[in-house]
Amino acid sequence: MTASALSSLQSHASRLSGASIAQLLKDEPGRIERHSLKVGPLYANFARQRYDAQAWDALLELGRGLDLGAAFRRLFDGEKINSTEGRSVLHTALRGNLSQAAVAQEAHRTAAEVRQRMGALIQALETSEVTDIVSVGIGGSDLGPRLVADALRGPLPGRFRVHFISNVDGAAAQRVLAPLDPRRTAAILISKTFGTQETLLNGAIVRDWLGGSERIYAVSANPGRAAAAFDIAPERVLPMWDWVGGRYSLWSAVGFPIALAIGFDRFCQLLEGAAEFDRHALEAPLESNLAVHHGLTAVWNRNALGLASQAVMTYDQRLALLPAYLQQLVMESLGKRVKVDGSPVDGDTVPVWWGGAGTDVQHSFFQALHQGTGIVPADFIGTVHNDDPYTDNHDALLSNLLAQTEALANGQGSEDPHRAYPGGRPSTTILLDALTPQSLGALLAMYEHSVYVQSVVWGINAFDQFGVELGKQVANTLLPALRGQSRAEDPVTAELIRRLGR
C-alpha cells in the first residue's frame, strides 16, 4: 500500500469519526446485504464495521489496483512468492487441485501419495494394542493439529487418545506422560528440520519413557536426521516440504495426529472443506469474496482507524484453541516492518491478536472491551446447530453472542458516567452451519487467505518468519553460561544468571 493510498483511507476514517454504527446502518438501507456473505458452511456479517459505502468502495479499489485476483493465482500456481527464501507456497495443493501449473500439479500428486502412506500407517496402528498417541512438536507442528484434534474429537474417546507436548518445560512432558502406559502408547515427532531444540529434548524424554524408538513415528523434511537422532525406521517417517510453512502445514502429514484423533476419513473431509473455500478465494470476484472482505476489513481497522489490537471470541467451547492458533497464523505471517523489496512499510502492519471462548471471557476482559479507553475490533464465531443434547444451553450461548456484538456496537447512555457504554466497537460475526470437518476446514482456509490479502496490500512476505530466530540463537549461546561454562556478556543477563544460582 502506497503512502497516498494510506492517506486516502485515513481521510475516510476522519470523515466518519462522528458516525455511529447505528447511524451507518440507518443511512445505508442495503448495508446488511452488501456486507454479508454465505460461502458453503460459513456465513459472515461485516455490517457492524465502521466503514460506509464510500470507504468500502475505496478499499475495493485498493484491492483492484493491487490485482488481488492475480495475486491469488500466483499463490495457487506455485510462483515463488516467498521471495526472501526463494520458495513456492503450495499449502493449497495439499488439499485441492486448482492449478494447471506443473509445480502445483506435482505438489498435489506428491501430497496425495503421502496421505495414502499416512492412511496405511493408521490402519496398522488400529490393529495394534496402542491406545494413546503422544504428538511432540512446537509452533506450526503443534498448534494446528492440537486445535483441530480438540475441536473435532467426539464426546467419547475415539480409537486413539491423542496428547500433545510442545513446551520445553519438563513439567509439560511429565504431566502428559504420567497417566499413560508406555506399553500401549506410540509417539509422533514433528519437525521440519529435526533441529528444533524443544522437539529434540521432548522427543528424547518420550523415547526414554517408551524404552526405545520402536513405536516412534516422525514427520520431517529431513528424514536422515530423524533416523540418526532417534533411530526411526524410514517406513515410519512421513515427509514434509519447504513449500509448506509450518503454520500452513496441518493439511499435510503434520496432520497425522489429527487423523489419529478424529479418523482418517474425517481428516480427508477437513481437507475437502478447505479446498472448497480455496476455490471460492481463487474464483470469486472481489466484491463477493469472503477472504478479500475479511482481509480488507482488517486493513481498514489497522491503517484507517489505527486500532492496534484484534480479538477473536469463539462461542463454541470446542474452538477454544482457535485464538492461540490464529495468533501464530496472523502475527507470524504479518509481523513485518519492511516490504518484500526491503524498504519500510507505509503505516502499520499486524495488530496484536488475542481472545478466548465465550461466555467465560465475558467475565474476564469484556469490561475493558465495553468501557475501556481503547477500541478493540473483534471476530465473534458461533455455530448455528449444536451437536450436544442441551438445547437450552446452546440458546443461551447464542443469545450471549448476539447480545455482546449488539451492545459493543450500540452502547447505552446513562446519566451516571460509570454506567454509560459508549458503543462504536466494531465486530464481525461468523457463523458455521455446524462444527464439522468441512466447516472447520473452510474457516481455517478463510483466515489463511485473509492473511494473504493483507500481506499483498502491505507489500510484505507472509511466508517467512525470520523474527523467531534471534531469540533462539541467543538462547543457544546462553546455555553454556547457565551451566557455568562461560560468562554472559550482557550485564543484565549476567545478573539474572547469578540470581538463578548458576
N, C-alpha and C positions, 0 to 999 in steps of 0.2 A: 504494500500500500504506500503510495507516494504521500509526501507531506501535504500536497494540495487536496488529495482525497481525504486524508485525516482531518484537515481543516474544514472541509465541506461537511463531514459527519458531525463535527463538533458544533458547527453553526446551526445544524438542525436541532441538536440537543439543546442549545441555548434558546432557540425559538420555542421549544416545547417545555422549557423549565417550569413554567407555571401551570401546565396542563395536568390534570389528574387522570388516572387510568379510567375512572368512571366517565370523565368528560370525553376522553378519546373514544370510548365505546358509544357514547351518545352522538358524537359528531360524525361517526362513520357507521352507518346502518349495516353495511356488509362486512364489517370488520371481523366478526367471528368466523364467517365463512372463508374470508380471504386468508386468515391466519390459523386455519385448522386443516390438518392433513390426515388421511387414513391410508396407511400403506400396509397391506397384509394384516397381520395381527396387531399392528401398532396404530394408535391414534394420538396425535399431538395437537395441543391447543396453545397458540402463542398470543392470544388476544389480550392478555394482561401484561405484555411487554410495553415499554414506554417509548414506542415509536408510532408515528402516524403514517398515513398513506404516502405522503411526500418523502418522508425519511426512509420508508421501506423501499420506495422506488429508487432512491439514491443507493441503497445497499445492493439492490438487484443490478443496478447499472454498474456498480463497482465489480460485482461478480461477472457480468458480461464482459466488461473491459479486460478482466484477467482471463477470460475464456475458461471458466471453470469446467465446462464440458470437455474441452480438450485436455485439461489437467487430469481429469478422471481417466480419460483414455490412455494417457501416458502411464498412469499408475497400473491399469489393468494390462497394458501391453508389455509391462516389464522394462520400460525405459529406466535408465539408471538415475532415477530421481533422488536417490540417496547419494548426492554428488560428492559429499565430503568423504565418503568411504568407497565411492565408485561401485555402488551396488544397485541392483534392481530391488523392487519392493513388491513381493508377489504373494502376500498372505491371502489375497482374494483367490488365487489359483489353488489354494489348499481346499477350498470348499465349493468351487464352481468353475465352469469352463466358458468364460465370457470374452475370450480374446482369440483371434486367429494368429497372433504373433507367435513365432516359433518358440521363443524363450518361455512364454506363458503356457503354451501347449505342453512343452516338455516338463515344466514345473507341475502342471496339473497331473500329467501321467505319472510322474515320479511320486507325487503325494498319494495318488490312488494305490500305487503298489505298496508303499509303506503302510498305508492304512490296512491293506489286506494282511500284511505281516503282523500288524498290531492285533487284528482280529484273531489270527491264529494263535498268538501268544495268550490272548484272553481265554480262548477255548481250552487251551492246555491247562491254564490255571484253574479253570472251572472244574476240571476233572481231578484236581489235586485236593489235598487236605487244607490248603491255605484258606483262611477266613478273613485275614486282615492284611491290608496293604499300607506301607509307610512310604509316602512320597517325600523325597528330600530335594529341595530346590529353593531358590530365592528370587525375588523380583518377578519378572515375567514367567519364570519357571515355577512359580508358586501361586501368585495372586489370581491368575485366570483360572487354572484348574481348581483352586480352592473355592473360588466364587461359584463356579458352575456346579461342582460336586455338591456344595452345600445347598444351592438353590433348587436343584432338581432331584435330590435324593427324596425317596418317599418317607412317609411317617414311620415305616418299619424298616429295619436293616435289609439291604439287598444281599446279593450273593457275597459281596465283599464289603467290609467296613474299611473305608479309606481315611487315613490320618495324614497330617501334614507337619513337616518340620522345616522351618526356614531360618529362624533367628540363630545366630551363632552362640547365643547364650545357652550353656549346657543345661540349664533348668528346663528349657523348652523340650529338648530331646528326652530328658528324664521323665517329664510328665507324660509325654506321648507313649513312651515305651513301657512304663511301669505296669500298666494294667494288661499288657499284651503277652501272648505266649509265643516265644521265638520259634517254636516248632510249627506253628500254624500261621506264620507271618512271612510275607515277602516284601521286598523294598524296590523302589524305583529311584534312581539318582538322575536328576535332570540338570544338565549344564551344557551350554553350547560349547564352551572351550574345555571343560573339565579342568579349569584352573581357578574357579571361584572358591575363595577361602572358606566361606561359610558351608558350601556344599561338600567340600572335601573333608572338613573337620566333622561335620554331622554324619557324612557318609561313613567315615571311619568308626564313629560310635555305633552306628547301626550294624555295620559289618561285624564288629567285635561282638555285639549283642546277639546277632544271629548265629555266630560261631563259624563264619565263613561267607563266601560270595556265591554259594550255590543257588540261592533264591534272590539274588540281586539282579535287577534289570537296569538298563541305562538308556537315556535319550541324549544324544550328543552329536555335534558336528565334528567331534574329534574321537572317533571310536578307538583309535590306537591308544590314546591317553587313558580312556576309560578302562581298557583292558589292562594296561600297565599298572595303573594306580590301584585297581580293585580286583584284578583277575576275573573280569566279567567276560564270559564267552561271547564271541561275535554274534551268535544267534540270539542272544538276549540283549543286543544293542540296536536301538532304532535310531535312524539318522534325523538330524535337522540341518538347516541350510543357512548360509549367510544372507540369503534374500528374504529371510523372515526375522524381523526383530523380535526380541524376547517378549515384549508387551503385546505383540500381534501373533503369538505362537500357539495359543491354546487350541487352534484349529488343526495343528499338526500332531506329530507323535507326542508332543508335550501334553496333549490331551489324553494320554494313556491312563492316568489316574481318573480322569473324568469318565472314560468308557468303562473302567472297572467299577466306579461308584454308581453309575446310572444305567449301565448296559450299553453294549456296542451299538445296537440299533438306534437307541435314543441319542447316542453321540452323533451318529450319522444324520439324525433329524436336526440336531443343533446346527450342523454344517449346512443343511438344506435351507434352514431359516435364514442364516447369514447370506447364503448365495442368492436367495430371492431378494433380499434387501440390496445386495450388490447390484443386481440387475436394475433395480429402481434408481440407485445412486448414479449409475452409468448412463441410463437412458432417459430419465425424466427431465423435462425442461426445468430451468432454474426456479421458475415461479411455483412449481408444484413438486419440487424436490425436497424431501424432508431433511436430508443431510445438509443441504445448502441452507435451508431455513434455519436449522439449529445452529449451524456454523456462523452465518451472518448475524444472527441474534447475539451470539457470544461476542463477535467483533463489536457490535453496537454497544453492548454493555461495558466492554472493556475500554474501547477507544473513544466513543462518543460521550458516554456517561461517566467514564473514569472510575468504574467500580472494580476494586482490587480483589474481590473475593467472590466465589461462586459456590453455592450449596447444592447438594442433591439429597433429597429425602425420599426414602423408599417406604411407601405404605403397603408393604408386604414383607413380613419378617424374613422370608426366605431370600430376599435380596439385601439383607443387612450388610453383606460384604461388598456390595456394589460401590459405595463411596471410596473404599480403600483401593479397589481395582481401578476406578476412574482417576484417582489421584495419580497413579503411575501412568496410565494411558495418556492423560491430558498433560500433566505437568512435566513428565519426562520428554514427551514429544514436543511440547511448545515452550518449554522453559529456555528460550534462546534470546540473546541480545544482539546478535548480528544476523544479517541476511545471508543467503547462500553465497553471495559474492564476497562476504567478509565485511561489508560495510554495516554501520549501525542501523538498527531498525528505526522506523519513524513511529514514535509513540511507544506504547507498552505492548507486551505480548501477554502471556498466560496469567490469569488471576490464580489465587490460591483456591484449590478445590478441597472441599470437606463436606461432611454431612453425617447422616445416621438414619436409623429406622424409626418411623413414626409408629405409635404415638409416644414412645419413650422420649424422643428428643424434644417433644413439646414441653416436657417437664424439666428440660435441661437448658438449652440455649435459645429457645424461642422468645424469651423475654427480650434478648438483645435484638432479634430479628424484628420484633414488633415496635419496640420503643427505644432502641439504641440510636446513636447518632449516625452510624454508618448504615448504608443500604446494601443488602446482600441479595442479588438475584438468585433464584432457586429453581431447580427442576424437581417437581413432585411426581413420583412414579407410583402408580397403583395398578391393580388387576380388577377387571370387571367381574369375573367369575372366580369364586374361591373353590378349592378342592376339598376343604375340610367340611364337616357337617354343621359347623357353628355359624349359622347364617346371621344371627343377631350380632355376633362379634364382627362379622365382615361388614354389616351395615354400619355399625358404629365406627369401624375403621375408615370406611369411605366417607362417612359424614364428617370426620375429622379432617381428612384430606381436603374435601370441598370447603370446609369452614376456614381452614388455615389460609388457603390461597385467596379466598374472598376477603378475609379480614386483613391480610397483608396488603392487598390491593386497595381496599376501600377505606380502611381505618375506621375510626369512630371519634367524633368530637365529644368534649366534656368541659364543663366549667372548671372542673378540678384538673389541673395540668398533669397530675400523677395518673389520672385515669383516661387521658387522651391518647388516641392512637393516630399517628399522622397518616398512615397508609402510604400509597405510592411505591410500595415494594413490589417489583416485577417478578413474575414467575411464569414458568411453562409447565403445563400438566401433560403427562404422558401416561396413557392407559394401554395396558396389554389386555387382549381379549381374555386370556388366562395365562398362567405361568406354565408354559410348555417348552420343550427343547426348541421348537421352531420360533416361538416368540422371543425367547431369551437370545437366540442366535441373531434374530433381526435387531433387537435392541442394542446388543454389543456392536454389531456391524454399523448401526446408525451412529453411535458415538465415535467409532473409528473414522468414518467418513466425515463427520463433522470436524474432527481434529484436522483432517487433511485439508478441508476447506479453509480453516483458519490459517493453516501454515502457508497456503497459496496466497491468501490475502496479505499476510505479513512478510512474504518472501523468504521464509525460513525453511530449514530442513527438519521435518518432523520425525526423521528416522535414524538420526544418530543420537548419542547420549554421552558425549564426552564429559559432561558435567559431573557424572557419577564417579569418574576415575581418580581425581586428585586426592580426595579423602582416603580412598583405598590405598593409594600409593604411599601417602604419609603414614597410614596405619602400619603398613609393612615395615617402614623404616623405624617405627617406634617400638615394635615388638622386642628387638634386642635391648632397648633402653628399659623396658618394663622387666626384662629378665636380668638386668644388671650387667649386661654385656657391652653396653655403650652408654653415652650420655646424650640426652636430648639437647638440641641447640636452642630451641625456643625457650625463653626463661619461664614463661607461664607454664608450659608443658612440663618443664623440669621440676617446678614446684609441685605441680599436681602429681607427678610420679612419686615425689618424695612423700606427699600426703597419703598416697596409696601404699606406702610402706615398702616400696620396691627400690 
